[in-house]
Every structure is written in structure tokens, then in C-alpha cells.
Amino acid sequence: MTTKTVLVIDDSIMIRKMVASILADQFEVLEAKDGMMGIETAKKHHPDLILLDFVMPKMDGYDTLQAIRREDSLKNTPVIMMSGLKEQVTSRIPEPFIGFDFIEKPFEADALLSQIRKALQVTPKAAPEPGSESNTQLVLNKLTAIETLLIQGTENLIQREVVTRLSSINQRIVRQEARNANLEARIDKLTTEVERHTRGLALIINELRQIRKLLG
């Protein structure tokens, strides 16, 4: 049976390498660090499935998915969206999700493999016999799974902290813009008052000149 190819699109090198290590013994894995590179890689290699991170700079998962679906050769390629901030996904793409599957970070290795196998309709490899050389690999896989959860948990905390800080900065900008608008309104009002008083003074000066001419 031909080995299936999975493309991992994620701006985090830690997540890409982690996912690659989980899938390495069952799938051929391609990597892309952003949406644009992911689209080009998908067009070139036509993967059997795409794992797509949602929170990415410049081009997020939704924009990347839209671009992928515009390609005739990729419009039916299974896509699994990944995110530790599901609320950001649902704010742009309401549930139930149509046209892609979703897995929330942090996920366990077995959960990811199960979802990929289901999407690709492939059966898992037979479990090794106890005491075999492959059983040692299972122990290593379990250790990798723990590392996987730690990496994802750390990334998730960082993402949430970034989102919180960006939200705080945005609120400060909004408040500052409101203060600036208020100041501009006050300046406009004062300018109007000054112009009105200036016109009044100009009229008084003109009248005084006329009186001086009459007296002169």
C-alpha cells in the first residue's frame, strides 16, 4: 500500500516537528511554516491530507483554507484545522464546521492519529507483541506523547497571553482615539469661537475707523 502524505502547516516549528514525529512511522510528512508556503507546497505535492493551524500571522487558517479550496486539485483534500483557541475559529467559522475537521490543542498523539486515519480511511498498524523490539518504540512514543502535551500546552499559554495583551493594547488604542476625538472637537469649538470673536473685533475696528473719518 502506498504511504499517505500529510502536509503540516503551522508557524510553530515546535508543533511541526512534534506532529512529524507522531506521524513519521505511518505517513510521509511535509511541512510549511505559513499559509502561503503551505498553499505552494500543497499545489506542488498534492498531499492526501492537510493539518492546518488556525492562528498564524499574515494569513490565518481560514484564509489559507479558502485559497486551498480554490485549487481544483485540492478542493476535495481532507483538512483538519488545529487550534488552541477554538473561540477564534468559531468567531469566523460557525459550527458545525463544514468542509474541514477540527482538533483542539493540546491533543494526544493517539487522538490525532485516529482522526487522520478516519479522514483517510486507513487502518492502524497492528500492535507489536510484548517484549519485541517495537515495544521499546511504544515506550518512546509514550514519552513523546508527554512531550507533545507539554509543547502544546506551552504554545497554548503563549497564544492566550498574546491574545490577551493584544486585546488590552487595542482597548487602550480605542480609549486614546476617543480622547483624541474629544480633544479635536474641543479645538474645533475653540477655533470657531476665536474666529467668531475675531470677526466681531474686525467689525468694531471698522466702525471705529468710520467714526474717526467722520470726526476727521
C-alpha positions in Angstrom: 0.0 0.0 0.0 1.3 3.4 -0.9 2.2 5.6 2.1 -0.2 8.5 2.5 1.2 12.0 2.6 0.3 14.6 5.3 1.1 18.3 5.0 1.5 20.2 8.3 1.0 23.9 8.0 1.9 25.7 11.3 4.0 28.7 12.1 5.4 27.0 15.2 8.4 24.9 14.4 7.9 23.0 17.7 4.4 21.9 16.7 5.5 20.9 13.2 8.4 18.8 14.5 6.2 17.3 17.2 3.4 16.3 14.7 6.1 15.0 12.3 7.5 12.7 15.0 4.0 11.4 15.8 3.2 10.6 12.1 6.7 9.6 10.9 6.3 5.8 11.2 2.9 5.7 9.4 2.8 8.7 7.0 5.1 10.8 4.8 5.1 14.2 6.3 5.6 17.6 4.6 6.0 20.8 6.5 5.2 24.5 5.8 5.7 27.4 8.1 2.9 29.7 6.9 -0.2 29.8 4.8 1.5 31.0 1.5 4.2 28.3 1.7 1.5 25.8 2.6 -0.5 26.6 -0.4 2.5 26.3 -2.7 3.6 23.0 -1.1 0.1 21.6 -1.5 -0.1 22.6 -5.1 3.2 21.0 -5.8 2.9 17.7 -3.9 -0.9 17.2 -3.6 -0.9 15.7 -0.1 -3.6 13.2 0.9 -4.4 15.3 4.0 -3.6 18.7 5.3 -3.2 19.6 9.0 -3.7 23.3 9.2 -3.1 25.6 12.2 -5.7 28.4 12.6 -3.7 31.1 14.4 -0.9 32.2 12.1 0.4 35.6 11.2 -0.4 37.3 7.8 -2.6 34.5 6.6 -4.6 32.6 9.1 -6.1 29.1 8.8 -9.4 30.3 7.4 -7.8 32.4 4.6 -5.4 29.5 3.8 -8.3 27.1 3.7 -10.2 29.3 1.3 -7.1 29.6 -1.0 -6.7 25.8 -0.9 -10.3 25.2 -1.9 -10.0 27.5 -4.9 -7.5 25.0 -6.4 -9.3 22.3 -8.4 -6.7 19.7 -7.5 -7.1 20.4 -3.8 -10.8 21.2 -3.3 -11.5 17.7 -2.0 -8.4 17.2 0.0 -9.3 16.4 3.7 -8.3 19.3 6.0 -8.0 19.1 9.8 -7.9 22.5 11.4 -5.8 22.8 14.6 -6.1 25.5 17.3 -5.8 26.0 21.0 -8.2 29.0 20.7 -11.3 27.4 19.4 -13.3 30.6 20.1 -11.2 32.4 17.4 -12.2 29.7 14.9 -15.9 29.8 15.7 -15.9 33.6 15.6 -15.1 33.3 11.9 -16.5 29.9 11.0 -19.6 29.0 12.9 -20.2 25.4 14.0 -21.0 22.8 12.7 -17.8 23.0 10.7 -18.3 22.2 7.0 -15.5 21.3 4.6 -13.0 20.5 7.3 -12.5 18.7 10.5 -11.2 20.3 13.7 -8.9 19.1 16.6 -8.3 21.3 19.6 -4.9 21.7 21.0 -3.5 20.3 23.2 -4.3 16.9 21.7 -2.9 13.5 22.4 -0.9 11.6 19.7 -3.4 8.8 19.6 -6.3 11.3 19.1 -4.5 12.9 16.2 -3.7 9.6 14.6 -7.2 8.4 15.0 -8.7 11.5 13.4 -6.2 11.3 10.5 -6.9 7.6 9.9 -10.6 8.2 9.9 -10.3 11.1 7.4 -8.0 8.9 5.1 -10.0 5.7 5.8 -6.8 3.8 6.6 -6.4 1.1 9.3 -3.8 1.4 12.1 -0.8 -0.8 12.1 -1.0 -3.9 14.2 0.3 -3.5 17.8 3.7 -5.2 18.4 4.0 -8.2 20.6 5.1 -7.6 24.2 8.8 -7.8 24.6 9.5 -7.2 20.9 11.9 -4.5 19.7 8.9 -2.4 18.6 7.5 -2.5 22.1 10.5 -0.4 23.1 9.4 2.1 20.5 6.0 2.2 22.1 7.6 3.3 25.3 9.5 6.0 23.5 6.2 7.0 21.8 4.6 7.4 25.2 7.4 9.7 26.3 7.0 11.6 23.0 3.3 11.9 23.8 4.1 13.5 27.2 6.5 15.9 25.4 3.8 16.6 22.9 1.3 17.7 25.5 3.9 19.9 27.2 4.8 21.6 23.9 1.2 22.2 23.0 0.3 23.4 26.5 3.2 25.9 26.4 2.2 27.2 23.0 -1.4 27.5 24.0 -0.5 29.5 27.1 1.7 31.8 25.0 -1.0 32.3 22.4 -3.6 33.2 25.0 -1.2 35.6 26.7 -0.5 37.2 23.3 -4.3 37.5 22.5 -4.9 39.0 26.0 -2.1 41.6 25.6 -3.2 42.5 22.1 -6.8 42.9 23.3 -5.5 45.2 26.1 -3.5 47.2 23.7 -6.4 47.5 21.3 -8.7 48.8 24.2 -6.0 51.4 25.1 -5.8 52.5 21.5 -9.6 52.8 21.3 -9.7 54.9 24.5 -6.8 57.0 23.2 -8.6 57.6 19.9 -11.7 58.6 21.8 -9.7 61.1 23.9 -8.1 62.4 20.7 -11.5 62.8 19.1 -12.7 64.7 22.2 -9.7 67.0 22.1 -10.2 67.6 18.4 -13.8 68.5 19.0 -12.8 71.0 21.7 -10.1 72.5 19.5 -12.7 72.9 16.7 -15.1 74.6 19.1 -12.4 77.0 20.4 -11.3 77.7 16.9 -14.9 78.6 15.9 -15.2 80.8 19.0 -11.9 82.6 18.2 -13.0 83.1 14.6 -16.3 84.5 15.7 -14.7 86.9 18.2 -12.1 87.9 15.6 -14.9 88.8 13.1 -16.6 90.8 15.9 -13.4 92.7 16.7 -12.8 93.4 13.0 -16.3 94.9 12.8 -15.7 97.1 15.8 -12.3 98.2 14.4 -14.0 99.1 11.1 -16.7 101.1 12.9 -14.1 103.0 14.9 -12.3 103.8 11.7 -15.6 105.1 10.2 -16.2 107.3 13.3 -12.7 108.7 13.1 -13.2 109.6 9.4 -16.4 111.4 10.4 -14.6 113.3 13.2 -11.7 114.0 11.0 
